[in-house]
C-alpha cells in the first residue's frame, strides 16, 4: 500500500500521521525546527521569507485555540498569507460537504490546508482529493492522529534528553480516545525509544494496543518507575458519562500525576502535557508548575516544529 | 418460446448433475435435459459451448432501495444489475422508507417488480412496525401479500420480550424469522472491528461479543419458540462455532454470509477506504478464514451479495460518517467462483450456496433445473476475466471494495421464466 503522505521520490507531500514515516524524515523535521529556535528557545523566532506569496488556510471543523494559533503564528513567521476558518459543526447543517468546502477553498488558490476535524480520516480524505501541488497538514482528526503535536513532543524530548535510544517513556491517561497518544507512540517507536509504556485503566485503552509496540500498565506506580519522560494526556469530561470512569476524583487518585507519584520516575524525568490541562484531574498544579514540567517550552517549540513542517512541504526545495 | 441450450456444462447441485448436456425449455419451464424430447423443435438455439449453465442464482440480501431511497437506486437499475449478475431471484430486506410493514407496500413492490419482468423479487417483511422493535406487524397479512419471511434488517430489537413474542407468533404460522445478530449497546457508534486496525486508525469499534451476545439470545429464544431462524451475515469465527454447535444439537437453523466477508478483512480498510465501511464490520483474517471454512463445511448455508447501493456523496466522507454498504449483485458469481477456487470447493457444492440452499431458506421451488420448474437460468463464461469498473456496473451503486480488481467468471445469458432477460458477448 502506498503511503499517502509521501510523493514518488519519498519526500513528504502531506503530514497526516507520524505512522509510516521513516526516521530520516522525522529527524529532518526536528533538525529544521532547531534552526528556527534561537538558543534555548526563550527568544522570539525571527521572520523568514520561506513561504512568501503562499496561502495557508487553517480549516478547523472542531474548535481549538492553541493549535490554530500556533499554526497561524508559524505560517506568519514564514511570511505566508494566512486565512483562518472556524467551520465548526455548522457547515453540515448548511448542507455543504467537507469536500465541497475544500473545493471552494482550492478555487481561492490555497497552497496548504491545516485541517482539524472530529472524524478520524478527515485529513486523509482531503489529501486524496486535492490537486498534487496542494499540501495538507493534519492538525488533529478524531481519535486518529495529531502529528505536529507528537513532533513538538519529540522535539522537546530531544531538547532535554538529547538522544532517544536510551529512554523509557510513559504515556498516561485516555489512550483510547487520544489522537495525541497514537501519534506519540508511532513517533517514539520510529525514533528508536526502546521502551514506550502506556498507563491507563482498561476502559481507556483500545484493544490490541500492545501491537503498537507499547508495554501496558494499569498501576501508575509501576508504570512510572524509572521513566525518563512522562507524557500526560487530557481527560475529557464526557468520559464520566460514557461509563468509562466513575468520577474525576477517583481518576485523579489513581491516574492523576502528583509529586508523590512523579518521585517514582527518574530524578531528572521531565513532564509534558499537550494542553489544555485539567488541573486536579489528570495533573496536580504543583507538578504542572514544578521544576520537572516542560509544558510551556513545549508550546514555544511547537511554533518552530510547525514552521519546519510547513517549509518542508511548501517551501522552495 | 422453445429454447435449446446446446453443449453447455450443466451444473445443477440439487440433482447432483455436472456434465455437458443440452437443456430444453418450453412454455417458460424446463422441459428436459440431455436428449431432444420427441417433437421438440427449438425456436431459439443458444450455443453454450465452453460455457457453464447453472440454475439462476438466488440472492438472500439485495436492497433495491424502493420505496424511499430512489436517489440511491431504483427498481429498474437494480433489477437490471441483478440479471446482469446472473441472479434470477432475490430477497429484499424491509429497511426501505417506509419499512415493509404494510401489505399495500409489499403488493406495490411485487407489482412494480413484476412489471419489469426481470428477476423475481421476494420481499422480506418487517418483523415489527417501522422496524422499531416494539409492536408486531400483521405477519399473516404480509405473507398473503407476498412476504417470504420476517426480519429487522439492520435495525435493533433490544426488547427481548418483543423478540420472543415475534418468534412465537411467526412460529405459529411457520414463518421464517431472519435476524442479523448485533447487540445495539455494544455496537453503538461503532464503525469497524474492535481490533488492530480500528486501534491504529482511531475508529470507534464494534467488538465480536456484540455479535455473539445477540446470537446467543437468538439461539435461546429459537430453542424456546421453535421458530425457523435464519441468521443473517455473521462476521466472526465465534459465531461460526456457535452456529455449528446449535446445528449439531438439531436446532432448525440456517445461516448466510456476505461475499465481502468471505474475501476481505479489516486490513483492507487501509487508509480509511470508505468502500470497506460495511455492516457488519470486516473482522480479522482469522474470522475471515473461519467464515470461508464454515461455508465449505455447510455450517453457513448460503452466500449473499448483501447488495446495498450507496450514492457517491454518502461515501465521500470521513470513514465513520460515510454510509455503510456496497454494491454487490454483479459480483456475486465471480466472488463465489473465487472462493470455490481458493477454498477447494467443488463447483457443485459452491453453486449450491447461491441456488438450492437459498431456495430452501426462502421455501421456494427454484434454484434447480428439474423438468417442470420455471426456467430461471444463468449461463456464464468461467474463463473470462473482467475488470470491475464503476461506469460499467448497471447498479446505481458504484461503490465496492472490489473496484478496479480483475475477477474471473462473466455472465453471458440470464433467463427468467424461459425469457432471455440479459445477454452479452
Interface residues (C-beta under 8 A of the other chain):
Chain A: X1 X4 X19 X97 X98 X99 X117 X119 X120 X121 X122 X124 X125 X129 X141 X142 X143 X144 X145 X179 X182 X206 X207 X208 X209 X211 X212
Chain B: X194 X195 X196 X198 X199 X200 X201 X202 X203 X204 X205 X207 X270 X271 X272 X313 X316 X317 X318 X319 X320 X321
